[in-house]
Amino acid sequence: MREVTPEASWPKSWIDSYTYDREEVFGTPTNWGYALAYRNRRQETLKLVTEAIEPGATILDLAAAQGNFTLSLAERDYRVTWNDLRAELAGYVQKKHERGEVAYVAGNAFELDFADGFDCVLFCEVIEHVAHPDEFMANIARLIKPGGVAVMTTPNGGYFRNTLPRFSDHPDPSAFEATQFKPDSDGHIFLLWPDEIRRFAKQSGLLIEKQLFFTTPLTNGYMKTHYLLRAFPHSWVWMIEKMVRQLPTAIQERLMVQTAARFRKPA
């Protein structure tokens, strides 16, 4: 991935993307909680993809923003299609594109239409921004080839400090349609609980191959632990992360900030 230098002529969306890239992939982060959580999520996401499909397979990266997963997978010899609602971001991603096969298709994830399905559909930090996550999951299933997979990451609704409503408890999710698709954490509508993810997958005809929980509040810098991360050895952070992952799943569901899952569409 090629590092870029911002220019005064760039549109605001490119400048905003570069600000995130400085924390995620370029330079020294200013927010270690954000940076460590991102690195953790990136590692888990790439692992879920690469252990399920071989290089050369086709991948659709939905709502891919500045395209860091898109480009990382293309560099691993996957054939990746970048997608985002903000069409102008494709130009920013192209500036960073160094090698590998990437196609660019902007548009609303609910409205995408392809002649053929994909071996893998990747949707990271997306489903919490939509008013109808159950319908979104069903749409994901439509985009996958029979026998293919989908990989999702999202904030964990079961995390003990989550204050957002359960989708299942809301009588009229359509009330959120006017505010969906907003970026960043301010755009979070529902944080899905593990049981909701399992139910949406079953309703969509997808099988859950693997579901995991990761990123402790310390790793993420929550509850003012970001002050510790400035001086705390990061090797200790990862050691604590590893220890918590050894706890029973029911405890992880309450302690971990993030969740990820890999789904397979039956052949």
N, C-alpha and C positions, 0 to 999 in steps of 0.2 A: 504494500500500500504506500503510495507516494504521499509524503508530507507536503502540505500546501502552505502558502503564505497569504494572509488576507490582504485584500486590496480595497481601496476606498470606493471603487465602483461596484462592489459586490452588493446584491440585494440583502435585505435584513435577514431573510431566512438562511442565507449562506453564512452570514456573520454569526447568527445564533448557532448554526450547526458547528462552525469552527470552535465556538466557545465550549460546546460539549466535547468536541474532539480533543481539545487541550486537556480535559479532565480524563478522557477515556483512552486515548491512544498516542497523543503527542505531548512531549514535555513533562514537567513536574506538576502534579495536581495541586490545586489550592484547597480542595475538599477531599480529604483522604477517605472519609466514610463513603462518599459517592463513588470515588475511584476504585476502592477495594471491592465494593459491592458489584460494580460493573464488571471488574475483572473476574470475579467469581461467577457471575451470570454468563459471561462470554465463554469461560472455560466449560461450564456445564452444558451450555447450548451446543457448542461445537462438538463436544463429546457425544451428546445424544444423536446428533446428525451423523457423524462420521462412523460411529459404531453400528449404524443401521443400514447405510447405503454406501455403495462403492463410488470412487471418483468416476466422473463421466455421467453420473445420474443428473437428472434435472431437478432444480430447486426453485420454488417461488418464495421470495422473501417479502412478505406482506408488511405494509406500513414501515418500510425499511429505513426511512429518514436519511441520515447521512451515509448509510450503506456500509457500515463497518463489518457486519456479518456477511453481507453480500460479497464484498471484496475478499474477505478472509476465506470464504468457501470457494470463490473463483480461483484463488491462488492455490487451493488444494485440488484443482482440476475438476471441480463440479461445474455444470452449466447452469448458471444462476440468472433468474429474472428478478430484477429490482422493481419494487412497486411502492408508491406512496401517493397519497391524495394530493400532495403539493408537487405538481409537475416540475416546477422550477428547480427542485432539489436534484434532479437528475444531472444537471450541469455541474453541480458541486461534486457529486459522486464521480462523475467522469474525470474531473481534475485529479482525483486521488487514485483512479484506476491505473494500475501498473501492469498487471498481466492477468490472464485468465479470461474466460468467456462470460460476458455479462450482457443481457438485454434489458432494456428500460421500458416499462409499461406503467404509466401513471394512471390513477383512477381510484374510485371508491371500491374497497375490497368486496362489498356486497354485489357490485355490478360487473366485476371482471368476468370475461368469457373467453375461454381458450378452446381451440379445436381438440387438443389432447390434454389429459391430466398431467400432473407432475409426480415424480418419484417421491418428492418431499415438499411439503408446504411448511414454512417457518413463520410463526407469528409470535413475536417477542414483545411483551409489554404493550399489547394491543387490546386484548379482549376486555380489559377493565375500563376501556374508553368508549364502549358501545352500550346502547340502551337495551339491546336484545342479545345478550351473549349466547343464549341457546340457539337462536337463529344464525348467529355468526359461526358457531361450531358446525352447524348443519351445512353452511356454505363452504366451510373448509373441507368437509368430507366430499363435497361435489367437485372440488378442484384436485383431488388426489386420485392417482391411478389405482385400480384394484391391486392390492398387495403393497401399495405405497404407504408412506408414513407422514405424520404431521408432528412438529415439535413446537411446544408452547412454553413460554415463561410468563409469569404474572405475579404481582404481589399476592401473598398468601392471606386470604380472608380469615383463616383460622388463627392468625397471629394475635396474641393476647391483647395487644394495644390497638387493634383495628377498630375504628369507630364508624366506618361506612356500613350501609345497610346490606343485608343479604338480598341477592336478587330474588330468591325464592319467597321472601317475606313481603315483597313489594307488590301491591295490588295492581298497579298500572305502570309498567316500565316505559310505556310510550311517552309518559310525561318528561322523560329525559332525552327524547329524540332531538330536541332543539339544541341541546348542549353537548351532544356526543361528538367524538372525533377531535376534541381539544387535546393538544399535546401537553406533556409534563404532568406532574402529580396533581396539579389543579384540575386536570381533566378526568380524574378517576371518578367513575360513577358507582360501580359495585366492585368489591374485591371478592372474588369467588372463593368459597369454602371448598375443601377437598371433596366433600360429598356431592356438591353441585357440579364440580368438574366431572366426576364419575358419571353422574346422571346425564349431563349434556352429551358426553361421549356415547353412552349407550343409546340415547335417543337419536343420535346422528349415525348410528351404525358403525362406530369406531371402537376398537379394542384398545384398552390402555396397556401398553407393554411395560411402561416404567413410569413411576411417579416419585419424585424426590423433593425434599425440602432442604433449603440451604440459606446461608447468610444470617448470622446471628445479629442481634442488635448492636453488639460491639463492632462487628465487621462493617456494619452499615453506618456506624456513628450515631445511633439513636440514643435517646435518653441522656444526652449531653456527653456520651462517650467519645464524640468526635474530638474533644479536648485531649483525651488520652492518646488518640491515634497520632498526634503530632510528635509524641516522644516514645510511645509504646512500641517495642520491637514488633514488626509486622509478622515475624516468624511465630510470635506468641499468639497473634490474632488467628493465624491459620491453624495453630495447634488447638486452640479453644474451639474453633469451627469444626475441626475434625472430631474432637471429643463429643461435642453436642450431636454430631451426626451418628454417633454410636448409641444414642439413647433410643428407647422405644419410639416407634413412629408416632404414637398418640402424643408423646411429649414434644417431638419435633414439630408436629402440626401446630402447637401452641407457641413454641419458642422461635421458630424460624420466620424470617421476614418474606422470603421468596419461595415459590414453588415452580416446578417444571414438570412436564409430562411429555411422553412420546406415545402417540396413538398410531395404530395400524388399521388400514382399511382392508377388510377381508378380500382375498383374491376371487 
